[in-house]
Structure formats: C-alpha cells, structure tokens
Amino acid sequence: MMKDLKYDIRRGADTYRLIYHARLKSWILKGIIKRYEALVWRSGLSGWRKPEQLEELRPYFEQREEEYLRRKREAAKPHLLPKKRIKNILIIDDEGDLCWLLSNTFREKGIIYRLPIP
C-alpha cells in the first residue's frame, strides 16, 4: 500500500505534486528533504504536516541520521597508516662525525647498517 501513496510536498516556495512514496523515501535518505524544512500532504491528513511526524516516513529520517552520524564518526577517526619496517637507511653527509654518530645510534637501537665505502 505504501508504494501507492502519493504526497504533495511544500518546501520553501516550491510545491511538488503527486510524489510517490518511493521517491519521497529516496529524497529523505539522500538528504534532499531534511527534518523541519518541508511540509507534506496526502489523503487522510487533515492538512499539511511535517514529514518527520508521519509514522510511515519517520524511519527514513532516523536511518538518514544514523548514516550521517556513522560517517561523522568515521571522518573523526585518525587514519593511521600501517607500520612498515625500514629496510634501508642511507646516511649521506660531508661530516664524517655525524655519519659515525648516526650509525652508532642505529646500531644501539638494533638496526643493522652497512658501513660506508671509503
């Protein structure tokens, strides 16, 4: 029965007539129609109502909000790159003491290194 329902929608200065339930559902789920920004009328109603007040449309608004919150949580999570093991370290500097210091530091940390070729 719901897919046969037709609505008139008033949004701002625009009025859309004879919109099927399926299309209105997709507009709600896509965020085209949001809470508190439209009015709907269908047969059986005594006048224009907010779509979020209608029992048959309320679940779509809730589903849309859950999806929005899920995306917001996903965006807030830090996207960490997987740790990669360092395969090679090349130390190049014209100061031999700095190269020696860095190579000793890596050796103390357990990182294998190759001595520079003289």
Secondary structure, DSSP 4 states (H G I P E B T S, - for coil): -GGG-EEEEEETTEEEEEEEHHHHHHHHHHTSS-TTS-EEE-TT-SS-B-GGGSTTTHHHHHHHHHHHHHHHHHHHS--PPPP----------S-HHHHHHHHHHHHHTT----PPP-
